[in-house]
Amino acid sequence: MKNEKKERVLSVDGRNGLGGAGRAESGIGMKWYKLLLIILIFGTLDDISKGLQFLTGLIYAAEGLDPSAIYATYPMVKIFDVVYGIVVLLFALFKGYVWWQLKGMKKNVPLLIIVLYVAPVIPSVVYNLCCGFAVGKVFAVVPGILANIAVTSSIVCLSHIYFSKRKHLFVN
């Protein structure tokens, strides 16, 4: 007899077997779904922390730099930091909302997940370019921007494939 490892499968209501609405289990693994719930919780907390760091200038203190010296040398950077800090805090709220929708296996979750990955790229690119222009080192931020876009594109493609195979589970 072969040792076969059976993967535990999560149903619509979080238990093995029949889903909450009497739907039969499809046998599709939900490990990424469970991991994504955890990632979203910690991601929300991280965004709150980062947003506050940008608002207060502590983002530079974490790197051993004096925020007041940076803001004295490059006054526009403070404006960019405050605006970006507010945007990051708004994304933390959105991440919390997506977590809640994902936990409830709502129908709109696959779209929300893609928006969650794509939407932060735009302000991040704008912030990095603005700060790059403000300090005169715009070409120094371009590789990071390109890497961010490449990673985000890959994650969006993988998430689309994952949720397309499980579309029948997100019906609420």
C-alpha positions, 0 to 999 in steps of 0.5 A, a space after each residue: 500500500 502506498 503512503 499517500 498524503 491527503 491534503 486537507 481541503 477547506 470548504 465554503 464554511 471553513 469545515 471539511 465536507 459540505 459547504 454552508 449552502 449544501 454545496 459539495 466540496 470540490 477537492 481543490 486545496 485552499 492552502 494559499 487562501 489560508 496563508 493569504 488571510 494571515 498575510 493580509 492581517 500582518 500586511 495591514 499592521 505593517 501598512 499602519 506602521 509604515 504609514 505612521 512612519 512616513 507621517 512622522 519622518 521616522 522612516 528615516 530614523 529607522 535607517 539611522 538618518 536624521 529626518 529633520 536634516 533630510 527635510 531641511 535639505 529637501 523640503 519637498 520630501 516632507 510633503 511627499 512623505 506626509 501624502 504618501 503616509 496618508 495613502 499607505 494608511 488608506 491602503 491599510 484600511 482597504 487591506 482590512 476590508 479585503 481580509 474581511 471579504 476574503 474571510 467571508 469568501 465573498 464573490 468579489 474577492 478575486 477582483 479585490 485581491 487583484 486591486 489590492 496588488 495593483 493599486 499600491 504600485 501607482 502611488 509607490 511609483 509616483 512617490 519614488 519618482 517625486 522623491 527622486 526628482 526632489 533629491 536629484 537622483 531619479 535614476 537611482 529609483 528606476 530599478 526599484 520601480 521596475 522590480 516592483 512592477 515585475 513582482 506585482 505583475 507575477 503575483 497578479 497572474 498567479 492570483 488570477 489563476 488560483 482564484 479562477 480555479 476556485 471561483 465556484 467557492 466564492 459565491 456569497 
